[in-house]
Amino acid sequence: MDADRGQLLSVCEDVQTEWFRVRAERLGGTSWQDGPLLWTDGPDGQNLMFPRDIPLDALERGVERARANGREMVGAWVENETDASSLAQLGFERGSAPWWMTARIEDMYKSVDPRVHLGALPEDVADERSGYARMLELADIEPDRAFYAAARVDGVLAGHAWAFTSGENAGIFDLDVWAPFRRTGLGAGLLHAVAAAARESGAKTAVLGTSPQGALIYRAQGFSRVGQGSTWWLTLDAPSS
């Protein structure tokens, strides 16, 4: 991997880490450092964020903390070059391998989709899936960094997306269009809406992680692949009484 791509890959990882950390700390969870391991415990459960080294004893402490807190699963986001043998030794299983992609926001095609609005409407909160209303509070808690957009078709919530800025970089997260409304351009409309908001806040680069299938869609919007990572997952037994 050349130096420029390596730097962009680090940007993707740093923005993802900041997204997990801020959501955890601002929405009732927490984050903590144990040696080289940075953990977050928030809306996505407990996750280990891009360690360069994974000491077994520190990993065991993190897993025990998750078990004591009643978590059913622990996740780890890892670079492919990182030695993940301690994860395997503790029973983690390899999961998805996200493709990390970046784009210059100013180069992205800019359009306004009348079906997409920035910010959550009261009916969005009512329509959202169970438990998501708490997430929507982040746009009010971090109004200069967290931007939410929703799409509605004939008054029905059809999809949503987030952008979250960290310095001059903006992560695109949770971009999803509900199945009945796909292939109608709503995904592009949501992407453009949150990217435009991030651009207004000073962001110059957009980053995201996606599947190989999703990469085809994002390439059409100006994104290029800069690397690939891996996720690992450990299913926990209930704590013994």
Secondary structure, 3 states (H helix, E strand, C coil): CCHHHHHHHHHHHHHHHHHHHHHHHHCCCEEEEECCEEEEEECCEEEEECCCCCCHHHHHHHHHHHHHCCCCEEEEEEECCCCCHHHHHCCCEECCCCEEEEEEHHHCCCCCCCCEEECCCHHHHHHCCCCCHHHHCHHHHCCCCEEEEEEEECCEEEEEEEEEEECCEEEEEEEEECHHHCCCCHHHHHHHHHHHHHHHCCCCEEEEEECHHHHHHHHCCCCEEEEEEEEEEEECCCCCC
